[in-house]
Amino acid sequence: MARPASLSVAHRWLLWSEWRAYPGRALAAVLAIALGVALGFAVHLVNASALGEFDKAMHSVSGSADLEIRSANAFGFDEMLYPRVARLPGLDVSPVVALSALVDDKIQVSLEGVDVLRAGGMGQGASDGGAEGLADFLSGRSVYLSAAALSAAGRKVGDSMTLGANGHAIQVRIAGTLPSRANTNAVTMDIAAAQWRFGMLGRLQRLEIRLAPGIGTAGAMRMIRAVLPPDAIVTDTASEAARNDGLSAAYRVNLDMLALIALLTGGFLVYSAQSLSVARRRAQFALLRVLGMQRKKVLGQVLTEASVLGVVGAGAGVALGLGLASLALNLLGGDLGGGYFHGNAPQLVFAPWAAAIFGLLGVGAAVLGSMVPALAASRILPALAIKNAGDAVDPRVRARPWRAVVCLVGALLASLLPAVGGIALFGYVAMALLLAGGVMLMPWLARALVSPLRHVPLRHVPFRLATARLWGAPSQASVALAGIVASTALTVAMAVMVTSFRGSVERWLGDVLQADVYLIAEGGRGGFDAATLERMRKVPGVAWLGVLKETPLQFDARRPAVTLLARTLTGPGGHLALMGSRITVPAGATAVWVSEPASRIYHWKPGDTLTLPLPGSPKARVAGVWRDYARQHGAIVMDEGTYARLTGDRSRTSVSVLLAPGANSDTVVAGLRSAVGPGGGGVTVSRPQDIRRQALEAFDRSFLITYLLEGIAVCVGLAGVAATIGAQVLSRIREFGMLRHVGALRGDLVRMLLIEGALLGLVGGIAGVALGVAMSQVLIHVVNPQSFHWTMDTLLPWPLLGWVIAGLAVATSGTALVVGRSVLSADAVRAVREDW
């Protein structure tokens, strides 16, 4: 019996000698874990930094308010709500007018009108520069700018500038700065002046409420809700956090889950590396067992190796993730290209707890990936394994795929479950089970695909040897295929989903972009008024003119706003991409059409009655559901004439024009610009092809991080393929020596390895593509509807799928050939010396 000290030396020898002999295999496993950890940690850091910056901006707007009453629409609520709320006990209330404005027709700013006496100073912070006096401020002749707005406008305190909002523009003087809003583009003026100068008399957008000591938030909100009209909502810190988080929650969770699936793929590559390592050292483990090493020590040895790989990979992944997050913030912004947040890139903040969690996930993936080979090593029978008999599975025994079938059935059941808190949690569980089931199915599938080749009446010796090897050693083939299938499946799943989504968006754009020319009024104009629209209709060459007005409606304090689209619904350009049937709304009722995301989020269906948060709280009947890929949080369409009757608002933000036959587009556009007013300034002119190109560019930008994930998965997969195939070839040196002894030529063995590698790549490619297509259906029909609330049609990128299979066949055969040539250069007699 060996002494414990000897076994300790054996532990260290097994660990370091294996990595010195095959550094590429260990490096591939470490790289896979590091990339998975880096992606997850980077996505988390970017999201946390973006949300933190967003929260800081929201807090700078609301100041120290405990509660806020917000308008549920862009028109504001009746200012008589202010005294009703102010009379409630224990509340200190400050009114605010909040508008989107332009400085000098180019710099977008947030304009706030405040009661200077209640706000405690000019704006919401102390003035620190050249005020011309309270009289100028109260009359609206002077305003206060934040440092960011002052810098963006290229102005200094004391300068004059043009301030435009809600279709009105005035000249004002910069009286000072706003220290409390230094990092946001903000302008503050007196509340009465803001109402008067910008057409908001009698309306407010916000009431800021501070609670007296002893007044609870829940009780105060109940009191306030009792006096609120339907076009106003009350929010607290939790509601604001939930609403801000909801802006990009699904997008962020999607990226997090994809990063974790990439980490799971890394776990499969660790499984491949460790399985090959255990198979190569079966005789060594058997000898140690004979010398006295217990089974649990063997198990601990393999898991220790996996833990070291995981720790090294996780540490490198955390460092790499920090660098990737910094790079992503600078290149893609806080939303990783998703278009949810705007403004300067937020400052990156290191999150130690997140680093620890993702590091532990990396170590866990490595250990779990090594569990199966570790158990196999501990169960080795020393008497049989000491001569390294080869494949651990008897080729005469049929593989039993029942574990794989259980995983696949579990994936099917998980895909049928609903979302959890608006997140497609079970959809991702289904993808993980599909991946696990597909890999478990490899021994059975490899034999099933190779079996017909054994009966091909071909006397080509290398071909016969290659097929016999793959059929007779299914466990070794499945080890090599595990990493190939995992990385290929993830890549194919993402490629099919993105292709389907992009194709559906392209078809939708072709369906909705039916006009020849589109004109959009920029923010400072306040839209096109009724007189301007009438002049535009009379421009020669205009066959049909449709109008559109977008305005946000807040139905739920904890959810992002729904967009109300008031548009022309009659004529050749008034088409809606309806889904399913539409109902006939009774005469006199207001008809609206809800988008697919709005229908899914709020569970609206044709025939339902809605209370719209507009002045007067009008009722509306849902007439149908329409497809919309532009607004993830939902939209409602209403006839523009009905909108004007309900709100009195006759300005429109955009115009679509169909040209008369034979009309020259440039001439008509020039006429439309002339009808707009002096110079046609403040108007953007677009054509359908321009809008389609910009929309698809935005789509590609939002999926840029997804494309990067795909590319990384391919690189990790190919690295794993090279390491796995190379290790298997190196471990068969005695087999090649024996074949040389019985008469096989070196060229025959080279061709055998080439065919064997190609067959392995084809089997892995076919299995990976099939599994990836199945995973893509979970993404398309489960994850996307539950996370983003829209559906799409499946479109398969056939050329890409073909290139994936062909590429894998070339990669595996090439790797086998390169490694095999070096092995086959060894002397045949020395290669079998261990059997003498």
N, C-alpha and C positions, 0 to 999 in steps of 0.2 A: 504494500500500500504506500503510495507516494505521500510525502509529508506536505502539510499545508503550505510551507514556504515554496516548495517546488511547484505546487499548483498555482501559487500567486505569480511566480515567474512565467508559468505557462499562459496565464491570463494575459499578461503584458505582451508576451511573445506573439500570441494569437492576434492581439489587437494591432500591434504595430507592423508585424511582418505582412499581414494581409494588405494594409494600406500602402506599405512600401512596394509590394509586388504589383498592386493594381490601383495606382493613385487616380486614374481616370474615372473608375467606377465610383470611388468615394467622392471625388470632386463633383460628379454629375448629381449624386444624391444630395450633397451639401448645397449645390447651386439650385436644385429644385426646391428645397425647403426655404432657402434664402429668398428666392424670388416670390414664393407664395406669401411668406411673412412680410416682405417688403411691400408688395402690392396692397395687402390688407392694411398694414400700418400706415402707408402713405395715404390711401383713400380716407382712412379714419382721421388722420391729422388734418388733411385738407378740408374735410367736411366740418370738423370741430372748429377749425380756424375761421372758416366762412360763416358758420352760425354764430360764433362768438363776436365777430365783427358786425354781423347783422343785428345781434342783440344790443351791442353797444350803440349802434345807430338808433335803434328804437328807443333805448333808454335816454339818449340825448334829446330825442324829440319829446318824450313824455316827462322828462325831468324827474322830480321826486314824487309824482302822482302815484297813489295807491290803486286807483281805479280810473278807467276812462270810459266815457260814453262817446261812441263813434257813429258817424253817419253810415248807413248801410248802402249809400249810393253817392254819386258825385255831386248831387244837388244840395247836400246838406239837409239838416232837419230844422224845423221851425225853432227860432230862437226863444220862443215862449217856453220851451222845455227847460231853459236855464233857470228861471225863477222857480219853476215847480220842483226841480231837483234841489236847488239851493235852500228851499224851505224845509227839506227833510232834516231830521235831527242828526247832529254829529258829522256833517259833511261840509267841507270847505271847497267851493267849486270855482273854477276859472274857465271862462269860455275861450275858444280858439277858432279862428277861420284858417283852414289849411287848403292851399291850392298848389298845383304844379305850375311853375312859371319859367320864363326865359329872360335872361339878362342879355341885353343888346342883341336879341334874336338869335343867340347861339349857345348860351350856357344854361343848361337845365338846372333849376334850383327848386327847393321846397320853400314856398312862401307861407309864412304864418303871421296872422293878425292876432295880437294878444292885447288883453287889458293890462296896460302897463302898471296900473295901480295894484292890481291883484297879483301880477306876475312878479312883483318885487323889483322892478328895474326895467331898463330898456331891453326889449326882447325877453329872453329867459336867462340872461347873464349880465354881468356888470359891463357897462361901456368903458372902453379904455382909449377912446380917441375922438377928438374934435366935434362934439355934438353942437349943432346950431341952436339948440333950445327945444324945450318941450312943445312949443307952439308948432314948429315945423313938423315934428314927429306926429302930433295928434292930427294934423291936417293932411298927412300923407306925402308931404314934400321931402321928407328925409326917411331913410331906412337904415337898418344895421345888417351887415353881412358877416358871415363866418369867414375865418381866415382862408379856408379852402375855396369858397366862392370868390373872395377878393383876389386870390392868386389866379384862379381860372379865368376871371374876367380881365386880368391885367390892369386892375384899378388900385387906387389907394384912397384912404380916408379923405373926404373932402371933394372927390371927383363926382361928376354927374353921370348917370347912365339911364338906359331905357329898361323899364321893367314891364313885361307883358304877361297877362294871365287871363283866362276865361274870355278871350277875344277882345280884351282891352289892353292898351299900352299907355304908360305914363312916364314922364321924366322925373327922376328922383335924385337926391343927393345922398352920398354915403356919409352918414353921421358918425359911424363907429363900427366896432367889431363885436362879435359874439364869442367870448371865450368858451362858453359851455358847448358850443356847436363847432369847434375849431376844425374838426376833421370831416364835416359834411357840408355839402353845398346848400346853404340855408340863408334865407332873408327874413328879417322880422320887421313888421310895421304895426301901427296901431290898429286894433280890431275894427273900429268904426270906419277908419280910413280905408281899410281893405275891403269892407263890405260896400262902401260907397264907390270907390274907384274901380272895382272889378265886378260890379253887377251882382253882388251877393247880399243885398239888403234883406234883412229878416231871416237870413240863413246862417247856420253854424255847422262846422264839420266835426268839432270835438269839444267835450267838456272834460277837464282834468279835475280829479277829485282826490282830496287828501282827507283821510279819516281821523277823527278826533280820538284821543286815547280812550281805550275801552270799547271802541266800536269794531266789531268783527267784520272781516271781508264778506263772509257768506251772508250775514244778516243785512249788511249794507246793499249787497247786490240784489237781495230779495226786495228790499224797499224800493230800489231804483227801478227794477223790472216792472213793478206795479204801476209806474207812471210813464213808462217808455212807450212811444208810438212804434208801429211796425218798421218804420224806416230808420230806427236807431238801435244800437246794441251796446251792452255794457261788457267790458272786458277787464280781466285782472292779469297779473303777471303770468299765471299758468296758462290762461287762454292765449295770450300773446306768444308765449313760448311754443305752445302747440301749433298755432297758426304759422309761425315762422318755420318751425320744424317741418310742417306739412308741405311747405313750398317745394322741397326737394327730397322729402323722406324716401319716397319710392325709388328715386334715381340713386340716392346714396346707398340704400339697402341693397339695391340691385348690384352695384359695384362691389360692396362688401361681400356679398354672397359669391359673386364671380371670383373675387380674390380668394375666398375660402375654398372654392372648388379648385382653383389653381393650386392651392396648398394641398388639397386632397390628391390632386394629380401628382404632386411632389411625393406624397406618401406612397403612392403606387410605384414611383420610380425607386424609392428607398426599398420597397418590397422586392422589386426586381434585383437590385444590387445585393441585398442581404440574402435573398434566395440563392443567387448564383454563388455568393461567398460560402454559404452553408453547404451547397452541393459540392463545391470544389474541395471543401475541408472535411468531408464526411469521414474520411479515413483518419484524419487528425483527431476529430472529436471522438471517434470510436477508440483510438489508442488512449486518449485521456480517460475515457470511461473505464477502460481496462486497468489503467493505472490508479483508479480510485476516485476520479471526479464524479460527483453526484449529478443527477439529472438537473436539479434546480441550479447547480453551478453552471452547467452548460447553457441553460435557459438564461441565467443572469449574464453570462458572457456575451451572448448575441444581443440581448437588450442593452447591455452597457455600450456595446459598439454603436447601436442605434441611437442611444442617448447622446453619446459624444458627437455623432453626426448631426443630431438635432440641435444640440447646444451651439455648435459652431455655425450651423446654417441659420439658426434663429438670431444669434448675435450679429452675423453679417447682414441678415435681413432687416433687423431694426435699424442698423446704421444706413443701409441702402435705402430703406423706406424714408428715413429722415431727409436724405438727399433728394429722393424722388419727389417728396411732398414739396420741398422748397422749389424744385424745378417746375413742378406742376402749377404751383400758385403763380409763378412768374409768367409761365407760358399759356396756361389754360384758364387761370382765374380760380376763384373759390368754388365754382360749380363744376370744375373739370370739363368745361366746354358745354355744359348742359343748358346754359342760358337762364338760370334761375335767379342769380344775383348779378348786380351790375355795380360798377364803380372800381376803385382801386383794389389791387390784390391785397387781401388781408395779411397781417403779420403771422408768421408761423410760430406756434407755441408748442413746445415739446410736452407730451403727455406721458409721464412715467408709468402710470397704471395701465394705459393702453399698450405701451411697449412691453410691459410684463405679460399682459394677457396674450398678445400676439406671439411673444416669444414662447410662452408655454404651449400655445397652439402648434407652433412649429415643432417643438420637442415632442408633443403628443402625437403629431402626424408621423414623425419618424419612428417613434416607439410602436405605434399601432401598425405601421407598415411592416415592421419587423416581427410582429407577434407570431404570424403564421410560420415563417422560417425558423424562429426561435423555438417554437413548440416542436417543429419537425426535427431540429437538431437535438433537442432533449430526448426525443423518442427513438433515436437511432439505436438499432440493435448492434452492439459492437462486433459480434462474431461475423455478421453478414457485411457490415459496412467497412470493416478494416481493410478489405481489398478493393474498396471503391467500385462497387458493382455497377454503377451507372445510374440510370434513371430510377427513381424511387417507386415508380408506378409500374406494375406488371402490365405490359402491353396487351395481354390476353384478357385483362379485366376491363370491362366497359366503364367509362366515366359516368358518375351519377350526378346529374346537374340539379339535384333537388334544392340545394342551397341557393343556387342562382335563380331558380324558378320562384322560390320564396321571396327573394329580394325584388324580382321583377313584378310579382303580384303585389307586394307591398308598395312599390312605386306607383302602380296603377291605382291602388286604393288611396294613397296619399294625394295623388293628382285630382281626386274627386272632392277633396275636403275644401271648405271655404277659407278665405284669408283670415289671419289673426291680427286684429288691430290695423287693418288696411294693408298688411304686408303678406305677401304670398309665401309664408313660412313653409307650408306643406308642399308647395311647388318645388322649393329648393330641396326639401327632404326627398321628394320623388326623384329629382335629378341625381342626388347622391346615391339613392338606392339603385337607380338605373345603372350608374357607373359601376357600383360594387357588383351588381348582378351580372353585368356584361363581362367584367374581368373574371368573375368566378366561372362563367360559362366557357372560358377559353379552352380548357383541356378537351371538353366535349366537342366544341365547335371546330377546333383545330383538326381533330381526328375526323370529324364529319366532312370537312372541306378537302382534306388530303386523301381520304379513303378512295374516292373515285379514281384518283391519279394512280393508285397502286395497280389498278386493273387495266391501265392503258397498255396496249400491246406494243410497247416500245422497248427495244433491247439496248438502249443507250445506258451504259453502266453508271455514269454520274447521275443521271436522272433517277434511276432505280435506287441508288444509294441515298439520294437526297429525300425522296418520298418515304423510303423505309425509315430513315432517321426521324423525320417529323412525326410519322405515325407511331413509331415504336418508343419515342421519348416524349409523350405528351406533356408531362409536368414541366420539363425543361423548356419546351416550346411555349407553354402558357406563361412561364416566368418572363421570357423574352417579350411575349405579346402584351403583358400587363401594362407596362409603361407606354408601349405603342398605342394600344387601344384607348387608354385613359387620356393621353394628350390629344390624340386624333379626334376622339369623341367630343371633347370640350371645344376644340377648334371648329369642327364641323357644326356643332350645335349653335355656336355663336354666329358662324357664317350664314347658316340657313335662316336664323332669326333676323339678322340684319338685312339680308337680301329680301326676305319676305316683307319686312317692315318698309324698307326703302321702295320696293316695287308697289306696295299698297299706297304709300304716300304719293308716288308718282302718278298712279291712276287717279287718286283722289284729287290731286292738283289739276289734272286734265279735265276732271269732271266739274270742278268749281270755278276754274279760271276760264270763263266763257266770253268775257269782254275783250275788246281790242286794246283799250288804253285804260290805265288806272291813275287817278290823281289823289294824292294824300296831302292833307293840310298839316303842316308842322305845328308843334305844340303852341307856339306863341300866337298863332292866328286865331285859335279858338274855333276853327272849323270854317266851313262855307255857309254863309247866311242864305236866307230864302231868296233874296234879290240876286245874289251871285249865282245861285243854282238856276234861276230862271234865265239869266243871260247865257249861261253855259248850254242850256237846252236849245237855245236859238242859234248856236254857232253852226254855220254851214258844214254839212258832212256828218253831223251827229244824228244817227238813226234811233238810238235809244240811250237814255241816261239813267243809271241807277245810283242810289245814294246809300251811305252807310254811316251809322254813328255807334261807336263803342263806348260803353260805360260800365264800371264794375258794380255788382250788387253783392252785398254781404248777407248770406242767408244763415250763417253759423259763425259765431265768434271764434271757434276753434278750427275753422277751415279757411283756406284761401278763398278770395272772392270769385264769384261766377261772373262771366262777361255777358252783358246784355248787348245784343247786336240788333239795332234798329235798321232795317234795310228794305230796299224795294223788292217785293216778292212777286210782282207781275211783269209781264213782258218777256222777251227772249232771254234776258240775262238774269232773271229772278229765280233760277232753279236752285233747289236744295237737294243735297245727296241724301235722300231719305232711306232709312233702314226699316224694312217691314212696311206694314200698312199704315195709312193715316186715317184719322177719324174726322167726321164732320162736326164742327163746333156749332152749337145752337146759335141762332140769330141773336145778335146783341151781345154775345159773349166775346171776350178778348181771347184770341187764339195765339198760342206760342208753340214753338218747336224747340225741344231740348236736345242738346248734343249727347252722343253716346256716353262720354265721361260723366256729364251731369246726371244722366239717367242712372248710371251705376252708383255714383257717390250718394245721391239723395233718394234713390229708389223711386224716381219719377217714371211714370209710364203713361201712354196715351189714355186720355180720359180723366186724369187726375186734375184737381183744382189747386192752383198755387196762389199764395198771397205775395205779390211782388213788393219788395221794400223800396217803393217809389212814393213820391208825395201823394197822399190820399190813400195809400195802401190798396191799390186796385187788385181785383181777382182776375186770374187768367186760367184758361183750360189748355192742357197739353194736347196738341193735335197730332204730334208724331215725334219720332226720334230721328236725328240726322247724324251722319258720320262726320267727325271733325278731328283731325290730327294736329290742329294748331294750338289748341287750348286744353292742356291736360286736366285742369281743375274744373272744366265745364263751361258751357255757354248756352244762352237762350236767345232764340231768334224771334223777333216781333216785327210786324209790318211797320214801316217807318211812319205811315200816317197815323196809326194807332198810337205809336210812341209820342208823336207830336201832340195828339189830343190829350194823352194822360199827363204829360210833363210840361207842355208849353214850349219845349225846346225845339227850335226849328233849324239849328245849326247842324251841319253834318261834317264828319271828319274825313271822309273819302268819297270819291265819285268813280264809277265805272262807266265806260262809254263803248257802245257798239257803233262802228262806222258804217255809213251808207255805202252801197256798192260803188266802187270807183273813186271813193274819197281818198285823198292823200293824207296819210297819218301825220306827217310833220306839219302840214298846213292846219289840220284840225287841232293838233296840240297847241300850236301857236295861237289859234283863235281862242282856245280854252284858257290859256294863260292870260290873254288879253281881257277875257271876261272876268277873270279873278280880280283884277285890279292893277294898280301901278306896278308894272314890271313882272307881274305874276310871281313875285317873291314868296318865299315860305311855302312853296308847293313842290312836292316830289312827283315826277311823272315816271310811271313804270309800264312796261308791256308784259304780257303773260310769260314770255320766255325769260324775261329778267326776273320776275317773281319766282318762277319755277327754279331757275338756277340758284337764286339766293336761298330759297327754301331748302333745296337739296344740299347746298353748302352748309347751311345751319344744321341740317340733319347729320351730315358727315362730321361736323365739328362736335356735335353733342355725343357722337359715338366714337370719337377719336380715342378715348381711353379704352373703349371696347376693342377697337382695332389693335391697340397696343397689347391688350391682354391676349388677343388671338396670336399676335406675333411672338410674344413671350412663350405662350404655350407650345407653339411650333418649335421654337428654339430649344426649350427644355425637353420636349419630346424627342427631337433629333439627337440631342446630347445623350439622353437615356438610351435611345436605340443603339447609338454607337458604342456606349459603354457596355450595354447588355450583350449585344452580338459579339463584341470583341472578347468579353470575358468568357462567353460560352465557347468560342473557338479556341481560346487559349487553354481552357480546361480539358479539351479533347485531344491533346497532343499525343497521348498514348494510342488513342483510337486511330489517328492518322498513321502513326508508326506501324501499327498492326496491319492496316490496309496496304501500306507500302511493302510489308513483308510477304503478303499473300499475292502480290503482283500488280497492285494498282499503281499507275504512273502518277507522277507529280501533277501533270496536266489534268488527269482525271479528277484528282482531289480538288484542284482549283476550280474546275467546272462544277464539281459537286457542291462546293461551298457557294459558288455563284448562284446555282439553281436553288439551293436550300435557302439562301438569304432572300432571293426574289420571292420564293413561295411564302416565306415567313412574312415578308412585307405585304404581299398580296392578301394573305389571310388576315393580318392585322389591319390593313387598310380597309378591306371589306367589312370586317367586324366593327372597326372604329367608325366608319361612315354610317353603317346601319344604326349603331348605338347613338351616334351624334344626331342623326335624323330623328330618332325617337326622343332624345333629350330636347331637340329643338321644338318638338310639338308641345312639350311641357312649357317651354318658354313662350311659345306663341299663343297657346290656348289656355294656359293657366296663369303663368307669372305676369305676362303683360296685361291681360284683362283685370287681374286682381290688384296689380301695382299701379298701372297707368290708365286703366279703365277704358282701353280701346282694343278692338279686335282687328285681325288682319288675315289675309289669305296666305297659305303656304306656297312659297316659290322656291324651288330647288335650284341652286347654282350648279347645274350639271357639269360645265367645264371645270369648275373648281374641284368638285368631288372626284372627277376623273384624274385631275392632276395630283390630288392628295394621294390616291391609291397608287398611281404610277410613281410619284415621288418617293413614297415609302418603299416600294419595291426596289427602286434604284438605290436609295439610301442604305437599306439593309443588305442588299447584294454587294454593293460597293464596300461597305464596312467589313462584311465577312471576307471579301476578296483581299482587301488590304491587310487585315490582321492575319488571314490564313496564309498569305504568301510568306510572311515572316516566320510563322510557325512551321510551315512545310520545308523551310530551309534547314531545319534541324535534322541531324542524322537519324535515320529510321531505327537503327539498332539501339542508340542511346535513348530514344523516345520510349521504348518498352522495357528498359532495364529494370523498372520497379517490379515487373511481373516475373522476373527470373528468380 
